[in-house]
């Protein structure tokens, strides 16, 4: 992987996107209108797609900084302290006079989720000069859970641009995301998101993205592992079957494992294997941040 030297005082990876506090509720079933369901277990933790990714890749031994906005409230303090403890750099985690983003996540017996989100400070994110310098100085910019206008500007300054658009951004479709896709070096999607983005099956849709010039399109397939689409063809990596407790953050954990391995110049098979491994750790417990600290990235 040929990379120009990063500038002083910037991380190897800059993670740009949503920073939340998650309220994760284990429930026997999802509620309906005029319904009441008991919460069997409640967990409060740092969350948001960029946060999940940043902590995961930090635990994999990568120098990473979070780019986000949080409030001056107690939830913002909780988020800031957690990043500090996890070794995630916080130079561009800016506090503003808004409430910190919150997500209320119900998880049923199958590990499936229902989410209500209050974007709070995330919705007020604006790229500042310091943010652009941070991006320019990093080796890789990874964006997830961020607004279209911010992504369009941020990707112009990236040395290597990694994108996990998620459901919301994918739903804009190819026409709206054309410029962003053309600038992407790696795109992470699940099967549903490929179809939302391209209007095609996940296999045909992934090939469309490659034909548009994306060097690497990674499609996560849940318990069936993941596929990597490139100009050279399709590479599949299986994963061990496990009973998912909570799928929150699985895609973020996968991306963290993949990029951590990519930075170490490991073969693509190893990158996929590490992504699958971290995603498996993630879904084995409640919450989005369950991957262990990994000293040796060889798998």
Phi and psi restraints in degrees (value plus and minus 20) as a CYANA .aco file:
   2 UNK   PHI    -106.2   -66.2
   2 UNK   PSI      98.3   138.3
   3 UNK   PHI    -151.1  -111.1
   3 UNK   PSI     119.7   159.7
   4 UNK   PHI     -94.7   -54.7
   4 UNK   PSI     136.5   176.5
   5 UNK   PHI     -81.3   -41.3
   5 UNK   PSI     114.8   154.8
   6 UNK   PHI     -96.0   -56.0
   6 UNK   PSI     134.6   174.6
   7 UNK   PHI     -92.8   -52.8
   7 UNK   PSI     139.8   179.8
   8 UNK   PHI     -80.4   -40.4
   8 UNK   PSI     126.9   166.9
   9 UNK   PHI      43.1    83.1
   9 UNK   PSI       8.3    48.3
  10 UNK   PHI    -145.4  -105.4
  10 UNK   PSI     130.4   170.4
  11 UNK   PHI     -98.3   -58.3
  11 UNK   PSI     146.4   186.4
  12 UNK   PHI     -85.8   -45.8
  12 UNK   PSI     -58.1   -18.1
  13 UNK   PHI    -145.4  -105.4
  13 UNK   PSI     110.3   150.3
  14 UNK   PHI    -127.0   -87.0
  14 UNK   PSI     102.0   142.0
  15 UNK   PHI    -124.7   -84.7
  15 UNK   PSI      95.4   135.4
  16 UNK   PHI    -132.8   -92.8
  16 UNK   PSI     106.2   146.2
  17 UNK   PHI     139.0   179.0
  17 UNK   PSI    -176.4  -136.4
  18 UNK   PHI     -93.2   -53.2
  18 UNK   PSI     116.1   156.1
  19 UNK   PHI    -143.9  -103.9
  19 UNK   PSI      96.0   136.0
  20 UNK   PHI    -149.2  -109.2
  20 UNK   PSI     150.2   190.2
  21 UNK   PHI    -127.8   -87.8
  21 UNK   PSI     106.4   146.4
  22 UNK   PHI    -116.2   -76.2
  22 UNK   PSI     114.1   154.1
  23 UNK   PHI    -128.6   -88.6
  23 UNK   PSI      83.1   123.1
  24 UNK   PHI    -123.6   -83.6
  24 UNK   PSI     103.1   143.1
  25 UNK   PHI    -136.5   -96.5
  25 UNK   PSI     101.6   141.6
  26 UNK   PHI    -103.5   -63.5
  26 UNK   PSI     101.3   141.3
  27 UNK   PHI    -149.2  -109.2
  27 UNK   PSI     133.0   173.0
  28 UNK   PHI     -91.5   -51.5
  28 UNK   PSI     -45.3    -5.3
  29 UNK   PHI    -183.5  -143.5
  29 UNK   PSI     143.1   183.1
  30 UNK   PHI     -99.8   -59.8
  30 UNK   PSI     126.0   166.0
  31 UNK   PHI    -100.7   -60.7
  31 UNK   PSI     138.3   178.3
  32 UNK   PHI    -138.0   -98.0
  32 UNK   PSI    -198.8  -158.8
  33 UNK   PHI     -80.0   -40.0
  33 UNK   PSI     117.7   157.7
  34 UNK   PHI      37.2    77.2
  34 UNK   PSI      15.7    55.7
  35 UNK   PHI    -140.4  -100.4
  35 UNK   PSI     139.4   179.4
  36 UNK   PHI    -158.0  -118.0
  36 UNK   PSI     111.2   151.2
  37 UNK   PHI    -147.5  -107.5
  37 UNK   PSI     113.1   153.1
  38 UNK   PHI     -90.4   -50.4
  38 UNK   PSI     120.0   160.0
  39 UNK   PHI    -109.0   -69.0
  39 UNK   PSI      96.9   136.9
  40 UNK   PHI     -99.0   -59.0
  40 UNK   PSI     -50.9   -10.9
  41 UNK   PHI    -174.9  -134.9
  41 UNK   PSI     120.7   160.7
  42 UNK   PHI    -147.1  -107.1
  42 UNK   PSI     111.1   151.1
  43 UNK   PHI    -148.8  -108.8
  43 UNK   PSI     111.8   151.8
  44 UNK   PHI    -132.4   -92.4
  44 UNK   PSI     104.9   144.9
  45 UNK   PHI    -175.3  -135.3
  45 UNK   PSI     147.9   187.9
  46 UNK   PHI     -81.1   -41.1
  46 UNK   PSI     120.6   160.6
  47 UNK   PHI    -173.6  -133.6
  47 UNK   PSI    -183.5  -143.5
  48 UNK   PHI      73.9   113.9
  48 UNK   PSI     120.5   160.5
  49 UNK   PHI     -79.8   -39.8
  49 UNK   PSI     -62.5   -22.5
  50 UNK   PHI     -87.6   -47.6
  50 UNK   PSI     -57.4   -17.4
  51 UNK   PHI     -83.7   -43.7
  51 UNK   PSI     -66.0   -26.0
  52 UNK   PHI     -78.0   -38.0
  52 UNK   PSI     -66.4   -26.4
  53 UNK   PHI     -82.7   -42.7
  53 UNK   PSI     -66.7   -26.7
  54 UNK   PHI     -82.2   -42.2
  54 UNK   PSI     -64.9   -24.9
  55 UNK   PHI     -86.5   -46.5
  55 UNK   PSI     -61.7   -21.7
  56 UNK   PHI     -80.5   -40.5
  56 UNK   PSI     -65.2   -25.2
  57 UNK   PHI     -96.6   -56.6
  57 UNK   PSI     -47.0    -7.0
  58 UNK   PHI     -85.6   -45.6
  58 UNK   PSI     -61.3   -21.3
  59 UNK   PHI     -86.5   -46.5
  59 UNK   PSI     -40.5    -0.5
  60 UNK   PHI    -107.3   -67.3
  60 UNK   PSI     -13.3    26.7
  61 UNK   PHI      69.7   109.7
  61 UNK   PSI      -3.5    36.5
  62 UNK   PHI    -119.9   -79.9
  62 UNK   PSI     119.6   159.6
  63 UNK   PHI     -94.7   -54.7
  63 UNK   PSI      90.4   130.4
  64 UNK   PHI    -153.6  -113.6
  64 UNK   PSI     123.9   163.9
  65 UNK   PHI    -142.6  -102.6
  65 UNK   PSI     122.9   162.9
  66 UNK   PHI    -116.1   -76.1
  66 UNK   PSI     115.3   155.3
  67 UNK   PHI    -135.0   -95.0
  67 UNK   PSI      87.5   127.5
  68 UNK   PHI    -183.1  -143.1
  68 UNK   PSI    -198.4  -158.4
  69 UNK   PHI    -149.7  -109.7
  69 UNK   PSI     112.0   152.0
  70 UNK   PHI    -151.6  -111.6
  70 UNK   PSI     147.5   187.5
  71 UNK   PHI    -110.2   -70.2
  71 UNK   PSI     157.2   197.2
  72 UNK   PHI    -105.9   -65.9
  72 UNK   PSI     -15.5    24.5
  73 UNK   PHI     -99.2   -59.2
  73 UNK   PSI    -199.7  -159.7
  74 UNK   PHI     -83.5   -43.5
  74 UNK   PSI     -53.2   -13.2
  75 UNK   PHI     -86.7   -46.7
  75 UNK   PSI     -57.1   -17.1
  76 UNK   PHI     -84.7   -44.7
  76 UNK   PSI     -59.2   -19.2
  77 UNK   PHI     -83.5   -43.5
  77 UNK   PSI     -61.5   -21.5
  78 UNK   PHI     -81.6   -41.6
  78 UNK   PSI     -63.6   -23.6
  79 UNK   PHI     -84.9   -44.9
  79 UNK   PSI     -66.6   -26.6
  80 UNK   PHI     -79.9   -39.9
  80 UNK   PSI     -66.2   -26.2
  81 UNK   PHI     -82.4   -42.4
  81 UNK   PSI     -58.7   -18.7
  82 UNK   PHI     -85.4   -45.4
  82 UNK   PSI     -63.8   -23.8
  83 UNK   PHI     -79.4   -39.4
  83 UNK   PSI     -63.0   -23.0
  84 UNK   PHI     -81.0   -41.0
  84 UNK   PSI     -64.5   -24.5
  85 UNK   PHI     -85.7   -45.7
  85 UNK   PSI     -50.2   -10.2
  86 UNK   PHI    -106.6   -66.6
  86 UNK   PSI     -21.1    18.9
  87 UNK   PHI      58.0    98.0
  87 UNK   PSI      -2.9    37.1
  88 UNK   PHI    -107.0   -67.0
  88 UNK   PSI     108.6   148.6
  89 UNK   PHI     -91.2   -51.2
  89 UNK   PSI     120.8   160.8
  90 UNK   PHI    -143.1  -103.1
  90 UNK   PSI       1.8    41.8
  91 UNK   PHI     -77.9   -37.9
  91 UNK   PSI     -53.9   -13.9
  92 UNK   PHI    -131.7   -91.7
  92 UNK   PSI       3.1    43.1
  93 UNK   PHI    -114.6   -74.6
  93 UNK   PSI      77.9   117.9
  94 UNK   PHI    -120.3   -80.3
  94 UNK   PSI     114.0   154.0
  95 UNK   PHI    -110.0   -70.0
  95 UNK   PSI     115.3   155.3
  96 UNK   PHI    -153.2  -113.2
  96 UNK   PSI     142.4   182.4
  97 UNK   PHI     -96.2   -56.2
  97 UNK   PSI      42.1    82.1
  98 UNK   PHI    -158.1  -118.1
  98 UNK   PSI     146.9   186.9
  99 UNK   PHI     -96.7   -56.7
  99 UNK   PSI     125.1   165.1
 100 UNK   PHI     -86.5   -46.5
 100 UNK   PSI     123.7   163.7
 101 UNK   PHI     -80.4   -40.4
 101 UNK   PSI     122.7   162.7
 102 UNK   PHI    -150.1  -110.1
 102 UNK   PSI     125.7   165.7
 103 UNK   PHI    -151.8  -111.8
 103 UNK   PSI     112.4   152.4
 104 UNK   PHI    -131.9   -91.9
 104 UNK   PSI      90.0   130.0
 105 UNK   PHI    -137.8   -97.8
 105 UNK   PSI      97.8   137.8
 106 UNK   PHI    -116.1   -76.1
 106 UNK   PSI     113.6   153.6
 107 UNK   PHI    -143.0  -103.0
 107 UNK   PSI     104.4   144.4
 108 UNK   PHI    -111.4   -71.4
 108 UNK   PSI    -193.0  -153.0
 109 UNK   PHI     -83.9   -43.9
 109 UNK   PSI     -44.6    -4.6
 110 UNK   PHI    -106.5   -66.5
 110 UNK   PSI     -25.1    14.9
 111 UNK   PHI      67.5   107.5
 111 UNK   PSI     -16.1    23.9
 112 UNK   PHI     -98.7   -58.7
 112 UNK   PSI     138.7   178.7
 113 UNK   PHI    -143.8  -103.8
 113 UNK   PSI     132.5   172.5
 114 UNK   PHI    -149.9  -109.9
 114 UNK   PSI     107.0   147.0
 115 UNK   PHI    -144.8  -104.8
 115 UNK   PSI     114.5   154.5
 116 UNK   PHI    -138.7   -98.7
 116 UNK   PSI     106.9   146.9
 117 UNK   PHI    -142.8  -102.8
 117 UNK   PSI     119.3   159.3
 118 UNK   PHI    -132.2   -92.2
 118 UNK   PSI      87.6   127.6
 119 UNK   PHI     -87.3   -47.3
 119 UNK   PSI     -53.6   -13.6
 120 UNK   PHI      32.4    72.4
 120 UNK   PSI    -147.7  -107.7
 121 UNK   PHI     -81.6   -41.6
 121 UNK   PSI     -47.1    -7.1
 122 UNK   PHI     -76.6   -36.6
 122 UNK   PSI     -56.4   -16.4
 123 UNK   PHI     -92.0   -52.0
 123 UNK   PSI     -32.5     7.5
 124 UNK   PHI    -123.0   -83.0
 124 UNK   PSI      -8.2    31.8
 125 UNK   PHI     -84.6   -44.6
 125 UNK   PSI     109.7   149.7
 126 UNK   PHI    -153.5  -113.5
 126 UNK   PSI     115.0   155.0
 127 UNK   PHI     -89.9   -49.9
 127 UNK   PSI     104.3   144.3
 128 UNK   PHI    -127.4   -87.4
 128 UNK   PSI     150.5   190.5
 129 UNK   PHI     -76.4   -36.4
 129 UNK   PSI     -61.4   -21.4
 130 UNK   PHI     -82.4   -42.4
 130 UNK   PSI     -55.3   -15.3
 131 UNK   PHI     -85.5   -45.5
 131 UNK   PSI     -64.6   -24.6
 132 UNK   PHI     -84.5   -44.5
 132 UNK   PSI     -59.2   -19.2
 133 UNK   PHI     -86.1   -46.1
 133 UNK   PSI     -56.7   -16.7
 134 UNK   PHI     -82.3   -42.3
 134 UNK   PSI     -64.1   -24.1
 135 UNK   PHI     -84.9   -44.9
 135 UNK   PSI     -67.6   -27.6
 136 UNK   PHI     -81.6   -41.6
 136 UNK   PSI     -53.0   -13.0
 137 UNK   PHI    -102.7   -62.7
 137 UNK   PSI     -37.8     2.2
 138 UNK   PHI    -104.3   -64.3
 138 UNK   PSI     139.4   179.4
 139 UNK   PHI     -96.4   -56.4
 139 UNK   PSI     -62.0   -22.0
 140 UNK   PHI    -151.7  -111.7
 140 UNK   PSI     114.4   154.4
 141 UNK   PHI    -123.6   -83.6
 141 UNK   PSI     102.6   142.6
 142 UNK   PHI    -133.2   -93.2
 142 UNK   PSI     101.7   141.7
 143 UNK   PHI    -136.5   -96.5
 143 UNK   PSI     112.4   152.4
 144 UNK   PHI    -176.6  -136.6
 144 UNK   PSI     117.2   157.2
 145 UNK   PHI      51.5    91.5
 145 UNK   PSI      20.1    60.1
 146 UNK   PHI    -152.0  -112.0
 146 UNK   PSI     140.3   180.3
 147 UNK   PHI     -95.1   -55.1
 147 UNK   PSI     132.0   172.0
 148 UNK   PHI     -72.8   -32.8
 148 UNK   PSI     -68.5   -28.5
 149 UNK   PHI     -83.1   -43.1
 149 UNK   PSI     -57.8   -17.8
 150 UNK   PHI     -88.3   -48.3
 150 UNK   PSI     -62.9   -22.9
 151 UNK   PHI     -84.0   -44.0
 151 UNK   PSI     -62.1   -22.1
 152 UNK   PHI     -78.2   -38.2
 152 UNK   PSI     -60.6   -20.6
 153 UNK   PHI     -99.1   -59.1
 153 UNK   PSI     -62.8   -22.8
 154 UNK   PHI     -82.0   -42.0
 154 UNK   PSI     -60.9   -20.9
 155 UNK   PHI     -86.6   -46.6
 155 UNK   PSI     -40.8    -0.8
 156 UNK   PHI     -85.2   -45.2
 156 UNK   PSI     -43.0    -3.0
 157 UNK   PHI    -126.7   -86.7
 157 UNK   PSI     -17.7    22.3
 158 UNK   PHI    -102.5   -62.5
 158 UNK   PSI     122.6   162.6
 159 UNK   PHI     -96.1   -56.1
 159 UNK   PSI     -68.6   -28.6
 160 UNK   PHI    -148.9  -108.9
 160 UNK   PSI     107.3   147.3
 161 UNK   PHI    -129.5   -89.5
 161 UNK   PSI      97.9   137.9
 162 UNK   PHI    -130.2   -90.2
 162 UNK   PSI     108.2   148.2
 163 UNK   PHI    -145.5  -105.5
 163 UNK   PSI     108.4   148.4
 164 UNK   PHI    -140.7  -100.7
 164 UNK   PSI      71.5   111.5
 165 UNK   PHI     -90.5   -50.5
 165 UNK   PSI     -44.3    -4.3
 166 UNK   PHI      49.5    89.5
 166 UNK   PSI    -196.2  -156.2
 167 UNK   PHI     -88.1   -48.1
 167 UNK   PSI     -63.4   -23.4
 168 UNK   PHI     -84.6   -44.6
 168 UNK   PSI     -72.7   -32.7
 169 UNK   PHI     -87.8   -47.8
 169 UNK   PSI     -56.9   -16.9
 170 UNK   PHI     -81.2   -41.2
 170 UNK   PSI     -52.9   -12.9
 171 UNK   PHI     -87.6   -47.6
 171 UNK   PSI     -32.2     7.8
 172 UNK   PHI     -88.5   -48.5
 172 UNK   PSI     -48.0    -8.0
 173 UNK   PHI      69.0   109.0
 173 UNK   PSI     150.3   190.3
 174 UNK   PHI     -84.0   -44.0
 174 UNK   PSI     -58.5   -18.5
 175 UNK   PHI     -81.3   -41.3
 175 UNK   PSI     -65.2   -25.2
 176 UNK   PHI     -92.7   -52.7
 176 UNK   PSI     -51.3   -11.3
 177 UNK   PHI    -120.0   -80.0
 177 UNK   PSI     -10.3    29.7
 178 UNK   PHI     -74.7   -34.7
 178 UNK   PSI     -69.2   -29.2
 179 UNK   PHI     -83.9   -43.9
 179 UNK   PSI     -59.8   -19.8
 180 UNK   PHI     -85.6   -45.6
 180 UNK   PSI     -65.6   -25.6
 181 UNK   PHI     -82.0   -42.0
 181 UNK   PSI     -61.0   -21.0
 182 UNK   PHI     -83.2   -43.2
 182 UNK   PSI     -45.3    -5.3
 183 UNK   PHI    -112.2   -72.2
 183 UNK   PSI     -26.7    13.3
 184 UNK   PHI     -98.4   -58.4
 184 UNK   PSI     118.1   158.1
 185 UNK   PHI    -118.3   -78.3
 185 UNK   PSI     -53.1   -13.1
 186 UNK   PHI    -158.1  -118.1
 186 UNK   PSI     112.3   152.3
 187 UNK   PHI    -143.6  -103.6
 187 UNK   PSI     109.3   149.3
 188 UNK   PHI    -127.4   -87.4
 188 UNK   PSI     106.2   146.2
 189 UNK   PHI    -163.6  -123.6
 189 UNK   PSI     132.0   172.0
 190 UNK   PHI    -113.5   -73.5
 190 UNK   PSI     155.7   195.7
 191 UNK   PHI     -81.2   -41.2
 191 UNK   PSI     -60.7   -20.7
 192 UNK   PHI     -83.4   -43.4
 192 UNK   PSI     -60.9   -20.9
 193 UNK   PHI     -87.9   -47.9
 193 UNK   PSI     -54.4   -14.4
 194 UNK   PHI     -80.1   -40.1
 194 UNK   PSI     -64.8   -24.8
 195 UNK   PHI     -86.7   -46.7
 195 UNK   PSI     -61.1   -21.1
 196 UNK   PHI     -79.6   -39.6
 196 UNK   PSI     -62.3   -22.3
 197 UNK   PHI     -92.9   -52.9
 197 UNK   PSI     -63.0   -23.0
 198 UNK   PHI    -125.8   -85.8
 198 UNK   PSI     -39.1     0.9
 199 UNK   PHI      58.0    98.0
 199 UNK   PSI     -11.0    29.0
 200 UNK   PHI    -140.1  -100.1
 200 UNK   PSI     152.5   192.5
 201 UNK   PHI     -79.8   -39.8
 201 UNK   PSI     141.1   181.1
 202 UNK   PHI     -84.3   -44.3
 202 UNK   PSI     -52.8   -12.8
 203 UNK   PHI     -89.6   -49.6
 203 UNK   PSI     -68.8   -28.8
 204 UNK   PHI     -87.5   -47.5
 204 UNK   PSI     -58.0   -18.0
 205 UNK   PHI     -84.3   -44.3
 205 UNK   PSI     -62.0   -22.0
 206 UNK   PHI     -82.5   -42.5
 206 UNK   PSI     -58.6   -18.6
 207 UNK   PHI     -87.7   -47.7
 207 UNK   PSI     -53.6   -13.6
 208 UNK   PHI     -81.5   -41.5
 208 UNK   PSI     -62.7   -22.7
 209 UNK   PHI     -84.6   -44.6
 209 UNK   PSI     -59.7   -19.7
 210 UNK   PHI     -83.5   -43.5
 210 UNK   PSI     -62.6   -22.6
 211 UNK   PHI     -84.7   -44.7
 211 UNK   PSI     -45.2    -5.2
 212 UNK   PHI     -96.8   -56.8
 212 UNK   PSI     -28.5    11.5
 213 UNK   PHI      92.8   132.8
 213 UNK   PSI     -15.8    24.2
 214 UNK   PHI     -95.6   -55.6
 214 UNK   PSI      99.8   139.8
 215 UNK   PHI     -83.4   -43.4
 215 UNK   PSI     -57.7   -17.7
 216 UNK   PHI    -156.2  -116.2
 216 UNK   PSI     101.4   141.4
 217 UNK   PHI    -137.4   -97.4
 217 UNK   PSI      95.6   135.6
 218 UNK   PHI    -124.4   -84.4
 218 UNK   PSI     104.1   144.1
 219 UNK   PHI    -134.3   -94.3
 219 UNK   PSI      94.7   134.7
 220 UNK   PHI    -104.9   -64.9
 220 UNK   PSI     118.5   158.5
 221 UNK   PHI    -143.2  -103.2
 221 UNK   PSI      13.1    53.1
 222 UNK   PHI      40.5    80.5
 222 UNK   PSI    -150.4  -110.4
 223 UNK   PHI     -87.0   -47.0
 223 UNK   PSI     -29.7    10.3
 224 UNK   PHI    -112.6   -72.6
 224 UNK   PSI     -12.6    27.4
 225 UNK   PHI      71.1   111.1
 225 UNK   PSI    -159.8  -119.8
 226 UNK   PHI    -172.9  -132.9
 226 UNK   PSI     134.5   174.5
 227 UNK   PHI    -140.2  -100.2
 227 UNK   PSI     121.0   161.0
 228 UNK   PHI    -133.2   -93.2
 228 UNK   PSI     101.6   141.6
 229 UNK   PHI    -124.8   -84.8
 229 UNK   PSI     106.2   146.2
 230 UNK   PHI    -158.1  -118.1
 230 UNK   PSI     159.0   199.0
 231 UNK   PHI     -82.1   -42.1
 231 UNK   PSI     -44.9    -4.9
 232 UNK   PHI    -101.6   -61.6
 232 UNK   PSI     -32.6     7.4
 233 UNK   PHI     114.2   154.2
 233 UNK   PSI    -175.8  -135.8
 234 UNK   PHI    -137.3   -97.3
 234 UNK   PSI     112.1   152.1
 235 UNK   PHI    -137.0   -97.0
 235 UNK   PSI     105.1   145.1
 236 UNK   PHI    -128.2   -88.2
 236 UNK   PSI     122.8   162.8
 237 UNK   PHI    -151.1  -111.1
 237 UNK   PSI     100.5   140.5
 238 UNK   PHI    -100.9   -60.9
 238 UNK   PSI     145.4   185.4
 239 UNK   PHI    -155.5  -115.5
 239 UNK   PSI     136.6   176.6
 240 UNK   PHI     -88.4   -48.4
 240 UNK   PSI     119.2   159.2
 241 UNK   PHI     -93.4   -53.4
 241 UNK   PSI     104.5   144.5
 242 UNK   PHI    -154.5  -114.5
 242 UNK   PSI     136.9   176.9
 243 UNK   PHI    -102.8   -62.8
 243 UNK   PSI      93.0   133.0
 244 UNK   PHI     -91.7   -51.7
 244 UNK   PSI     107.7   147.7
 245 UNK   PHI    -106.4   -66.4
 245 UNK   PSI     -60.3   -20.3
 246 UNK   PHI    -178.9  -138.9
 246 UNK   PSI     101.5   141.5
 247 UNK   PHI    -107.8   -67.8
 247 UNK   PSI     -18.4    21.6
 248 UNK   PHI     -78.2   -38.2
 248 UNK   PSI     106.1   146.1
 249 UNK   PHI      61.4   101.4
 249 UNK   PSI     -15.8    24.2
 250 UNK   PHI     -82.2   -42.2
 250 UNK   PSI     -63.6   -23.6
 251 UNK   PHI     -85.1   -45.1
 251 UNK   PSI     -56.4   -16.4
 252 UNK   PHI     -86.9   -46.9
 252 UNK   PSI     -60.3   -20.3
 253 UNK   PHI     -85.6   -45.6
 253 UNK   PSI     -60.7   -20.7
 254 UNK   PHI     -79.2   -39.2
 254 UNK   PSI     -68.5   -28.5
 255 UNK   PHI     -81.0   -41.0
 255 UNK   PSI     -57.4   -17.4
 256 UNK   PHI     -82.6   -42.6
 256 UNK   PSI     -65.2   -25.2
 257 UNK   PHI     -86.2   -46.2
 257 UNK   PSI     -61.6   -21.6
 258 UNK   PHI     -83.2   -43.2
 258 UNK   PSI     -69.1   -29.1
 259 UNK   PHI     -90.8   -50.8
 259 UNK   PSI     -55.8   -15.8
 260 UNK   PHI     -79.2   -39.2
 260 UNK   PSI     -62.2   -22.2
 261 UNK   PHI     -90.1   -50.1
 261 UNK   PSI     -59.2   -19.2
 262 UNK   PHI     -79.9   -39.9
 262 UNK   PSI     -60.6   -20.6
 263 UNK   PHI     -84.6   -44.6
 263 UNK   PSI     -45.5    -5.5
 264 UNK   PHI    -110.3   -70.3
 264 UNK   PSI     -11.4    28.6
 265 UNK   PHI      40.9    80.9
 265 UNK   PSI      11.5    51.5
 266 UNK   PHI     -96.2   -56.2
 266 UNK   PSI     139.6   179.6
 267 UNK   PHI     -84.2   -44.2
 267 UNK   PSI     135.7   175.7
 268 UNK   PHI     -79.0   -39.0
 268 UNK   PSI     -54.4   -14.4
 269 UNK   PHI     -79.2   -39.2
 269 UNK   PSI     -61.6   -21.6
 270 UNK   PHI     -88.3   -48.3
 270 UNK   PSI     -56.7   -16.7
 271 UNK   PHI     -81.7   -41.7
 271 UNK   PSI     -65.1   -25.1
 272 UNK   PHI     -84.7   -44.7
 272 UNK   PSI     -61.6   -21.6
 273 UNK   PHI     -81.9   -41.9
 273 UNK   PSI     -63.5   -23.5
 274 UNK   PHI     -86.5   -46.5
 274 UNK   PSI     -59.3   -19.3
 275 UNK   PHI     -79.7   -39.7
 275 UNK   PSI     -66.4   -26.4
 276 UNK   PHI     -81.2   -41.2
 276 UNK   PSI     -60.2   -20.2
 277 UNK   PHI     -84.9   -44.9
 277 UNK   PSI     -65.8   -25.8
 278 UNK   PHI     -88.5   -48.5
 278 UNK   PSI     -56.2   -16.2
 279 UNK   PHI     -83.6   -43.6
 279 UNK   PSI     -58.1   -18.1
 280 UNK   PHI     -84.6   -44.6
 280 UNK   PSI     -62.4   -22.4
 281 UNK   PHI     -78.9   -38.9
 281 UNK   PSI     -63.2   -23.2
 282 UNK   PHI     -79.8   -39.8
 282 UNK   PSI     -67.4   -27.4
 283 UNK   PHI     -99.1   -59.1
 283 UNK   PSI     -25.0    15.0
 284 UNK   PHI     -98.5   -58.5
 284 UNK   PSI     -32.8     7.2
 285 UNK   PHI    -160.4  -120.4
 285 UNK   PSI     148.0   188.0
 286 UNK   PHI     -90.8   -50.8
 286 UNK   PSI     123.2   163.2
 287 UNK   PHI      83.1   123.1
 287 UNK   PSI     143.7   183.7
 288 UNK   PHI    -115.6   -75.6
 288 UNK   PSI     -30.5     9.5
 289 UNK   PHI    -141.3  -101.3
 289 UNK   PSI      67.1   107.1
 290 UNK   PHI    -146.1  -106.1
 290 UNK   PSI     -20.4    19.6
 291 UNK   PHI     -91.2   -51.2
 291 UNK   PSI     123.3   163.3
 292 UNK   PHI     -98.1   -58.1
 292 UNK   PSI     146.1   186.1
 293 UNK   PHI     -93.9   -53.9
 293 UNK   PSI     107.8   147.8
 294 UNK   PHI    -136.5   -96.5
 294 UNK   PSI      97.4   137.4
 295 UNK   PHI    -105.5   -65.5
 295 UNK   PSI     -51.4   -11.4
 296 UNK   PHI    -141.8  -101.8
 296 UNK   PSI      94.3   134.3
 297 UNK   PHI    -100.2   -60.2
 297 UNK   PSI     -23.6    16.4
 298 UNK   PHI     -89.2   -49.2
 298 UNK   PSI     110.5   150.5
